[in-house]
Amino acid sequence: MLVNMKEILQDARRRRYGVGMFNTFTVEMALGVMDAAEELRAPVIIGTAESLLSCCDMELFLSMGKLLAARASVPVGLHLDHGFTEPVIRRAIESGFTSVMYDRSEAAYEDNVKSLRELADFAHRHGVSVEAELGHVVFDDPADIGYVYTRPEDVEDFVSRTGVDALAISIGTAHGVYKTPPVLDLERLREVRKVTDVGLVLHGGSGLSDDDFRNVVRDGIQKINIYTDVSNAASQAAHDWVAQHNRSIEQVSPRMRKASCEAALRKLRLFSCEGKA
């Protein structure tokens, strides 16, 4: 069943569990994540990102996502992750995503506020939830060296002025593959949680330890974004089969789906979301 992200995260906060948001722009990844959510009876969010639209365009992803959500017996959100350009985000809102992230985290504070306020007003008129990022979580890109921790003292002002429904915070994670184990600032997370009621989001979830996941859910994170771990699992399954057997796609595809499911299951079991659907 298709559900708005705000509703999913409100329930997660009330019942103290985390929700996985998986970027799943291929059929195999999407089916695998949905298999995991159904097996555990867990709410889930599937999505794509602006940077991934060259692999699977917006309309193709939405047609797949809406069908999977309609068939599902668990709550499913459809999310556009890391939208950087307003025309792309507005098209996502009008096309049928149930939530979007407008990433203006590298902009000056007042510019971030102004952009998000205007976008949130537009999205809410369409019944779509909006996620913002305060602070900046860097990408696996040598040019992106601007890590900025979220300042708890900015959160209340930012949320009230922008009207966003979810807030991605920066507490020590990074996107992509970690070169050294991350050290999470859980005290910063607890301070942020004290000053806002919106759903809190952790980006850069792939590569965290089991204890990291348990701790962030315990201390107030509702949405955890995962891409790299599921993507790598699907890619490795395809590579291993082709290298050892043959190149028949109908034999590769189910192995990619199974690997995606297993990777998602490992994460979802750590989020305390089993049986919450």
C-alpha positions as CSV (number, residue, x, y, z in Angstrom):
1,M,0.0,0.0,0.0
2,L,1.3,3.5,-0.9
3,V,1.7,5.7,2.1
4,N,3.1,9.2,2.7
5,M,6.5,9.4,4.2
6,K,5.4,11.7,7.0
7,E,2.8,9.2,8.2
8,I,5.4,6.4,8.1
9,L,7.9,8.4,10.1
10,Q,5.3,9.5,12.7
11,D,4.5,5.9,13.4
12,A,8.2,5.1,13.6
13,R,8.7,7.8,16.2
14,R,5.7,6.9,18.2
15,R,6.7,3.2,18.4
16,R,10.4,3.8,18.4
17,Y,11.7,2.0,15.4
18,G,13.6,2.8,12.2
19,V,12.5,2.7,8.6
20,G,14.8,1.7,5.8
21,M,14.9,3.9,2.7
22,F,16.6,2.0,-0.1
23,N,17.6,3.5,-3.4
24,T,16.4,0.8,-5.8
25,F,16.4,2.0,-9.4
26,T,16.7,-1.5,-10.9
27,V,13.9,-4.1,-10.9
28,E,16.1,-6.7,-9.1
29,M,17.0,-4.3,-6.3
30,A,13.4,-3.1,-5.8
31,L,12.0,-6.6,-5.8
32,G,14.6,-7.8,-3.4
33,V,14.0,-5.0,-0.9
34,M,10.2,-5.5,-1.2
35,D,10.8,-9.3,-0.5
36,A,12.6,-8.4,2.6
37,A,10.0,-5.9,3.8
38,E,7.2,-8.4,3.2
39,E,9.1,-11.2,5.0
40,L,9.6,-9.1,8.1
41,R,6.3,-7.3,7.9
42,A,8.1,-4.0,8.0
43,P,7.2,-0.6,6.5
44,V,9.7,0.5,3.9
45,I,10.6,3.4,1.6
46,I,12.0,2.8,-1.9
47,G,13.4,5.5,-4.0
48,T,15.9,6.8,-6.5
49,A,18.0,10.0,-6.6
50,E,18.5,12.7,-9.1
51,S,22.0,11.5,-9.8
52,L,20.6,8.0,-10.6
53,L,18.0,9.2,-13.1
54,S,20.3,8.5,-16.0
55,C,20.1,4.8,-15.1
56,C,16.3,4.6,-14.7
57,D,14.3,7.7,-15.5
58,M,11.7,9.1,-13.2
59,E,8.6,7.8,-15.0
60,L,10.0,4.3,-15.3
61,F,10.9,4.2,-11.6
62,L,7.5,5.6,-10.6
63,S,5.6,3.0,-12.7
64,M,7.6,0.2,-11.1
65,G,7.3,1.7,-7.6
66,K,3.6,2.4,-7.8
67,L,2.9,-1.2,-9.0
68,L,5.1,-2.7,-6.2
69,A,3.4,-0.5,-3.6
70,A,-0.1,-1.4,-4.9
71,R,0.8,-5.1,-4.6
72,A,2.4,-4.8,-1.2
73,S,0.8,-5.8,2.1
74,V,3.1,-3.4,4.0
75,P,3.3,0.4,3.9
76,V,5.5,1.7,1.1
77,G,6.7,5.2,0.4
78,L,8.2,6.4,-2.9
79,H,11.0,8.9,-2.4
80,L,13.2,11.1,-4.6
81,D,16.4,11.2,-2.7
82,H,19.0,14.1,-3.0
83,G,17.2,16.3,-5.5
84,F,19.5,19.2,-6.3
85,T,17.6,21.1,-8.9
86,E,14.1,22.6,-8.4
87,P,12.6,21.6,-11.8
88,V,13.5,17.9,-11.2
89,I,12.0,18.0,-7.7
90,R,8.8,19.8,-8.9
91,R,8.4,17.2,-11.6
92,A,8.8,14.4,-9.0
93,I,6.1,16.0,-6.9
94,E,3.7,16.4,-9.7
95,S,4.4,12.9,-11.1
96,G,3.5,10.9,-7.9
97,F,6.4,10.5,-5.5
98,T,5.1,10.6,-1.9
99,S,8.2,12.4,-0.6
100,V,11.1,14.3,-2.0
101,M,14.4,15.5,-0.5
102,Y,15.6,18.9,-1.6
103,D,19.3,19.0,-0.8
104,R,20.5,22.5,-0.3
105,S,22.9,21.5,2.4
106,E,25.9,23.3,0.7
107,A,24.0,26.6,0.5
108,A,24.2,29.4,3.0
109,Y,21.7,28.9,5.9
110,E,19.3,31.7,4.8
111,D,19.3,30.5,1.2
112,N,18.6,26.9,2.4
113,V,15.7,28.2,4.5
114,K,14.2,30.2,1.7
115,S,14.5,27.5,-0.9
116,L,13.0,24.9,1.4
117,R,10.1,27.1,2.4
118,E,9.0,27.7,-1.2
119,L,9.4,24.0,-2.1
120,A,7.6,22.7,1.0
121,D,4.6,25.0,0.3
122,F,4.4,23.6,-3.3
123,A,4.9,20.0,-2.2
124,H,2.3,20.2,0.6
125,R,-0.3,21.5,-1.8
126,H,0.2,18.2,-3.7
127,G,0.1,16.0,-0.5
128,V,3.9,15.3,-0.7
129,S,6.3,15.2,2.2
130,V,9.6,17.1,2.1
131,E,13.0,16.2,3.6
132,A,15.8,18.7,4.0
133,E,19.4,18.4,5.2
134,L,20.9,20.7,7.9
135,G,24.6,20.5,8.1
136,H,26.3,18.7,5.2
137,V,27.0,14.9,4.8
138,V,29.8,14.6,2.3
139,F,29.7,12.3,-0.8
140,D,32.3,9.7,-1.9
141,D,33.9,12.4,-4.0
142,P,37.4,13.9,-3.5
143,A,35.9,17.4,-4.4
144,D,33.3,17.2,-1.6
145,I,35.3,18.1,1.5
146,G,32.8,20.3,3.2
147,Y,31.6,18.1,6.1
148,V,29.5,20.2,8.5
149,Y,27.9,18.8,11.6
150,T,24.3,19.8,12.4
151,R,24.1,22.4,15.1
152,P,21.2,21.6,17.5
153,E,20.7,25.3,18.2
154,D,19.7,25.8,14.6
155,V,17.2,23.0,14.3
156,E,14.1,24.6,15.8
157,D,14.4,27.7,13.7
158,F,15.1,25.8,10.5
159,V,12.2,23.4,10.9
160,S,9.7,26.1,11.9
161,R,10.7,28.4,9.1
162,T,10.9,25.8,6.3
163,G,7.9,23.6,7.3
164,V,9.8,20.5,6.3
165,D,8.5,17.1,7.4
166,A,11.8,15.3,7.9
167,L,15.3,16.5,8.6
168,A,18.5,14.7,7.6
169,I,21.2,15.5,10.2
170,S,25.0,15.3,10.1
171,I,26.4,13.4,13.0
172,G,29.5,11.7,11.5
173,T,28.3,9.6,8.6
174,A,29.2,10.0,4.9
175,H,27.8,8.8,1.6
176,G,29.5,5.9,-0.3
177,V,32.2,3.6,0.9
178,Y,33.9,4.5,4.3
179,K,37.7,4.6,4.2
180,T,37.9,4.6,8.0
181,P,35.2,3.5,10.4
182,P,32.8,6.4,11.2
183,V,32.5,7.7,14.8
184,L,29.0,8.9,15.4
185,D,28.2,11.9,17.6
186,L,25.2,10.4,19.5
187,E,25.1,13.2,22.0
188,R,24.5,15.6,19.1
189,L,21.7,13.3,17.9
190,R,20.1,13.3,21.3
191,E,20.2,17.1,21.5
192,V,18.6,17.5,18.1
193,R,15.9,15.0,19.0
194,K,15.0,17.1,22.1
195,V,14.2,20.2,20.0
196,T,12.1,19.0,17.1
197,D,9.2,16.6,16.5
198,V,9.9,16.0,12.8
199,G,11.2,12.7,11.6
200,L,15.0,12.5,11.7
201,V,17.0,11.0,8.9
202,L,20.5,9.4,8.8
203,H,22.2,9.4,5.4
204,G,25.3,7.3,4.7
205,G,24.0,4.2,6.4
206,S,25.9,1.6,4.4
207,G,29.0,0.6,6.3
208,L,27.9,1.4,9.8
209,S,28.2,-1.3,12.5
210,D,25.3,-3.2,13.9
211,D,25.7,-1.2,17.2
212,D,25.7,2.1,15.3
213,F,22.3,1.3,13.8
214,R,20.8,0.1,17.1
215,N,22.1,3.2,18.8
216,V,20.8,5.8,16.3
217,V,17.4,4.2,16.3
218,R,17.4,4.2,20.1
219,D,18.4,7.8,20.2
220,G,15.9,9.2,17.8
221,I,16.5,8.4,14.1
222,Q,13.4,7.3,12.2
223,K,14.7,7.0,8.6
224,I,17.9,5.4,7.6
225,N,19.1,5.6,4.0
226,I,20.8,2.7,2.4
227,Y,22.2,2.4,-1.2
228,T,25.7,1.2,-1.4
229,D,25.3,-2.1,0.5
230,V,22.4,-3.3,-1.6
231,S,23.9,-2.0,-4.8
232,N,27.2,-3.8,-4.0
233,A,25.4,-7.0,-3.1
234,A,23.4,-7.1,-6.3
235,S,26.5,-6.3,-8.4
236,Q,28.6,-8.9,-6.7
237,A,25.9,-11.6,-7.2
238,A,25.8,-10.8,-10.9
239,H,29.6,-10.8,-11.2
240,D,30.1,-14.1,-9.4
241,W,27.5,-15.9,-11.5
242,V,28.8,-14.6,-14.8
243,A,32.4,-15.3,-13.9
244,Q,31.7,-18.9,-12.8
245,H,28.9,-20.0,-15.1
246,N,27.5,-18.3,-18.1
247,R,26.1,-14.9,-19.2
248,S,22.4,-15.8,-19.3
249,I,20.5,-12.8,-17.9
250,E,17.5,-14.8,-16.8
251,Q,19.8,-16.7,-14.5
252,V,21.6,-13.6,-13.3
253,S,18.5,-11.5,-12.5
254,P,17.0,-13.8,-9.7
255,R,20.4,-14.0,-8.0
256,M,20.6,-10.2,-8.0
257,R,17.1,-10.1,-6.4
258,K,18.1,-12.6,-3.8
259,A,21.3,-10.8,-2.9
260,S,19.4,-7.5,-2.6
261,C,16.8,-9.1,-0.3
262,E,19.5,-10.6,1.9
263,A,21.3,-7.2,2.2
264,A,18.0,-5.5,3.0
265,L,17.1,-8.1,5.6
266,R,20.3,-7.6,7.4
267,K,19.6,-3.9,7.7
268,L,15.9,-4.1,8.6
269,R,16.5,-6.5,11.4
270,L,18.7,-3.9,13.1
271,F,16.1,-1.1,12.8
272,S,13.5,-2.8,15.2
273,C,10.9,-2.5,12.4
274,E,10.0,-6.2,12.2
275,G,6.3,-6.7,12.6
276,K,5.5,-3.0,12.6
277,A,3.5,-3.1,9.4
